[in-house]
Amino acid sequence: MNGRLTGRVAIVTGAASGIGKATAQRLAQEGARLILADLNAAALDHAVAELGGDAIAFDAGDAQSCRNLVAQAIAVAGRIDILCNIAGIMDWGPMADFDDDRWERMLRINLSGVWHLSRAAIPHLVETKGCIVNMSSAAGLVGIPYTTAYCASKAGVVALTKSLAIEFAAAGVRINAICPTGVKTAMHGAVALPDGVDMDMVMRNSPKLGDLCNPEDIAAAVAFLASDDARKITGIALPVDAGQTAG
Ligand SMILES: NC(=O)c1ccc[n+]([C@@H]2O[C@H](COP(=O)([O-])OP(=O)(O)OC[C@H]3O[C@@H](n4cnc5c(N)ncnc54)[C@H](O)[C@@H]3O)[C@@H](O)[C@H]2O)c1
């Protein structure tokens, strides 16, 4: 693997599992120095033992914890070049059963977490002319029934990405999002459809290339957007969705 990211310091959230862990592995292969962050401290330690770098446990649903993560990253690595906001949760259910706590938890972790980490990291990214890669979803681009809170959180990530990309373009900070279709991870495996859902409605925008994505398919797109190969790309929401949102 070439060294597109040699000398860069990358924070990867959600790095204990799935897409975050595959991204950490890919960025390390491309030369980045890793700061791996996750709520699951035990799994995070395993990831660091495997991939190298430093582990920082944090909670994306807590603003102060997000600020602490950035401060600790600066303390251990001295700079931040790449912020990958990948930590997230999924929760399904018909609206009538989906109480306000579940709605608020979803937005707090999946959307506000991205805001708080971006707000804390951007002053450091201005210094390094760095970049942010946010993990949205195909669910941030199209509606999916029984998934309203998740879709709203991921569409919010797209809106945040585009707005901040414009605000910080003149400062040399690029900010992009990736919108995957279903990916073979613990999150996807744990989706339990509520009884009585209409599967025809759920699947009407299914991926066209057959199988689900592997985490490595998404990691490759993160590495591209984080590299200088994407130096003229900012403010995009890149579908890596096997054609799901094509029609
Ligand atoms: N798997 C899919 O089908 C799919 C599709 C599109 C987008 N995504 C998005 O990709 C991202 C990664 O998902 P994944 O499939 O790898 O899932 P995963 O469950 O394998 O990994 C998610 C990671 O986020 C961490 N996490 C959860 N809540 C956290 C919190 N409050 N603070 C810090 N860390 C927290 C978990 O501990 C876990 O390590 C998520 O944002 C998800 O919404 C996933």
The ligand as an SDF file (V2000), in Angstrom:
LIG
                    3D

 44 48  0  0  0  0  0  0  0  0999 V2000
  -23.1790   -1.3840    8.9580 N   0  0  0  0  0  0  0  0  0  0  0  0
  -23.9580   -0.7220    8.0940 C   0  0  0  0  0  0  0  0  0  0  0  0
  -24.7860   -1.3380    7.3740 O   0  0  0  0  0  0  0  0  0  0  0  0
  -23.8160    0.7760    7.9560 C   0  0  0  0  0  0  0  0  0  0  0  0
  -24.3590    1.3850    6.8120 C   0  0  0  0  0  0  0  0  0  0  0  0
  -24.2650    2.7660    6.6680 C   0  0  0  0  0  0  0  0  0  0  0  0
  -23.6350    3.5160    7.6400 C   0  0  0  0  0  0  0  0  0  0  0  0
  -23.1170    2.9070    8.7520 N   0  0  0  0  0  0  0  0  0  0  0  0
  -22.4840    3.7570    9.7660 C   0  0  0  0  0  0  0  0  0  0  0  0
  -21.1360    3.3720    9.9130 O   0  0  0  0  0  0  0  0  0  0  0  0
  -20.7070    3.6730   11.2470 C   0  0  0  0  0  0  0  0  0  0  0  0
  -20.0280    2.4450   11.8410 C   0  0  0  0  0  0  0  0  0  0  0  0
  -20.9650    1.3960   11.9230 O   0  0  0  0  0  0  0  0  0  0  0  0
  -20.5690   -0.1600   11.9210 P   0  0  0  0  0  0  0  0  0  0  0  0
  -21.4610   -0.8180   10.9620 O   0  0  0  0  0  0  0  0  0  0  0  0
  -19.0980   -0.2880   11.7950 O   0  0  0  0  0  0  0  0  0  0  0  0
  -21.0940   -0.5790   13.3710 O   0  0  0  0  0  0  0  0  0  0  0  0
  -20.3790   -1.2970   14.5890 P   0  0  0  0  0  0  0  0  0  0  0  0
  -21.4670   -1.4950   15.5800 O   0  0  0  0  0  0  0  0  0  0  0  0
  -19.5640   -2.4520   14.1290 O   0  0  0  0  0  0  0  0  0  0  0  0
  -19.3740   -0.1740   15.1220 O   0  0  0  0  0  0  0  0  0  0  0  0
  -19.8400    0.9990   15.7420 C   0  0  0  0  0  0  0  0  0  0  0  0
  -18.8050    1.4260   16.7640 C   0  0  0  0  0  0  0  0  0  0  0  0
  -19.2530    2.6510   17.3480 O   0  0  0  0  0  0  0  0  0  0  0  0
  -19.0450    2.5700   18.7500 C   0  0  0  0  0  0  0  0  0  0  0  0
  -19.9800    3.4490   19.4530 N   0  0  0  0  0  0  0  0  0  0  0  0
  -21.3260    3.2960   19.5850 C   0  0  0  0  0  0  0  0  0  0  0  0
  -21.8250    4.2800   20.3540 N   0  0  0  0  0  0  0  0  0  0  0  0
  -20.7710    5.0550   20.7070 C   0  0  0  0  0  0  0  0  0  0  0  0
  -20.6400    6.2250   21.5060 C   0  0  0  0  0  0  0  0  0  0  0  0
  -21.7070    6.7650   22.1210 N   0  0  0  0  0  0  0  0  0  0  0  0
  -19.4230    6.7830   21.6440 N   0  0  0  0  0  0  0  0  0  0  0  0
  -18.3330    6.2180   21.0510 C   0  0  0  0  0  0  0  0  0  0  0  0
  -18.3890    5.1170   20.3100 N   0  0  0  0  0  0  0  0  0  0  0  0
  -19.6010    4.5380   20.1370 C   0  0  0  0  0  0  0  0  0  0  0  0
  -19.2990    1.1160   19.0870 C   0  0  0  0  0  0  0  0  0  0  0  0
  -18.7360    0.7610   20.3490 O   0  0  0  0  0  0  0  0  0  0  0  0
  -18.6630    0.4000   17.9090 C   0  0  0  0  0  0  0  0  0  0  0  0
  -17.3010    0.0970   18.1470 O   0  0  0  0  0  0  0  0  0  0  0  0
  -21.9630    4.1200   12.0140 C   0  0  0  0  0  0  0  0  0  0  0  0
  -21.9750    5.5330   12.0800 O   0  0  0  0  0  0  0  0  0  0  0  0
  -23.0870    3.6090   11.1400 C   0  0  0  0  0  0  0  0  0  0  0  0
  -24.2560    4.3680   11.3080 O   0  0  0  0  0  0  0  0  0  0  0  0
  -23.1920    1.5490    8.9200 C   0  0  0  0  0  0  0  0  0  0  0  0
  1  2  1  0
  2  3  2  0
  2  4  1  0
  4  5  1  0
  4 44  2  0
  5  6  2  0
  6  7  1  0
  7  8  2  0
  8  9  1  0
  8 44  1  0
  9 10  1  0
  9 42  1  0
 10 11  1  0
 11 12  1  0
 11 40  1  0
 12 13  1  0
 13 14  1  0
 14 15  2  0
 14 16  1  0
 14 17  1  0
 17 18  1  0
 18 19  2  0
 18 20  1  0
 18 21  1  0
 21 22  1  0
 22 23  1  0
 23 24  1  0
 23 38  1  0
 24 25  1  0
 25 26  1  0
 25 36  1  0
 26 27  1  0
 26 35  1  0
 27 28  2  0
 28 29  1  0
 29 30  1  0
 29 35  2  0
 30 31  1  0
 30 32  2  0
 32 33  1  0
 33 34  2  0
 34 35  1  0
 36 37  1  0
 36 38  1  0
 38 39  1  0
 40 41  1  0
 40 42  1  0
 42 43  1  0
M  CHG  2   8   1  16  -1
M  END
$$$$
